[in-house]
Amino acid sequence: MRTYHDEEWGLPCYDERTLFEFLPLEAAQAGLSWRTVLHRRARYRRAFAGFNPERVAAVGEAYVERLLADPGVIGNRHKVRATVTNAQRFLAVAGEFGSFDA
């Protein structure tokens, strides 16, 4: 928690993949403690292709179902599907403005 607080939280970020990573993690946190999400962060990275928005945007329903059964991922259907939808929207914004950061 201290490392996250001191090295990430509240600091400017311009890296596209990191910006995308924050979207599903923040969505997963809704109604839960941030500690819960941070302890699952490594599993989320594996589950969501290193937070590669192109790969996440292409995830199908069968993969969503597998993730819902994964104890390392917060098993809320809306949150998992939101990650896929957010990847699609992330790419749309990046396409419109040249990057998500822009």
N, C-alpha and C positions, 0 to 999 in steps of 0.2 A: 504494500500500500504506500509506503514511504517513497519508494522509487517512482511509482506512478505519479504521486503527488508532486514530487520534486522535479521530475524530468519530462512529464507530459501534460498534466492537468493545467489548464489555463495558459499554456504557452502557444504562441502562434505556430501553425502547421501549414505547410504548403505542398506536402507530398500527397499526390492523388490517392495512392493506395491507403495511406494512413487516414486520410480524410474519409474514405469509404469505410474503413474499419470502424471508425467511431459511430457510424450510423447504426449498424446492427447491434453493436455493444450497448449503445444508449437505448435502443428499442428493447433489448433483452432486459435491461435494468429496470424498466417500468414496473413498479410495484415490488421491487426486490432491492436488496442492498447492493451497493457497488462492489463490495467485497465478494459477493456471490458471483458476480459477472467476471471480475478480474481473476478469480480462481479457475474459471472455465475458459479464459481467453485463449490459451494455447489450443484447446480442443476446438474452439470456434475457428481458429486459423486453419486447422486441418480440415474441418468440416466444410469450410467455405473457401477452399482453394487459395489459402493465403490472402484472403480478402481481395481476390482478383475480380473486379466488377464484371468483366466480360464473361468469365466462367460462371460466376454466381447468377448473372442475368439469364443464362441459358439453362439453369437447373430445372428439371422437370418434376412433376408431381410425385413420381416414384422415389426420387431422391429426398424430397420433402418428407415423405412418409418414413424413410429410413432415419432421417435426422430426428424425427419425433420420438423414435424408439431409442435414440442414443442418450445414455444417461449423462454424457458430458455436455449436452446441449439443452438449454432450458426448453422443455417440451410444451411449448405453447404454439399451437398451429398458426395463430395470427402473427406471432413474432417471427416465426421461421418464414412464413410466406412474405411477410413485410421485408425481410432481408432480400429476397429475390426481386420483389417489386422495387425496392429502393435501389438495387443495383441497376435495374432498367432505367429508372428515373435519373440516377447519377450519370449514367452514360448519355442520356438525352441532354442533360444540362451541360456536360462536358463537350458534347458535340456542338451545341448551340453557341457556347462561349469560348471554345478552344481548350478549356480545361474546367474542371469543377471548381478549382481555386479561383479562377477568374470570375 
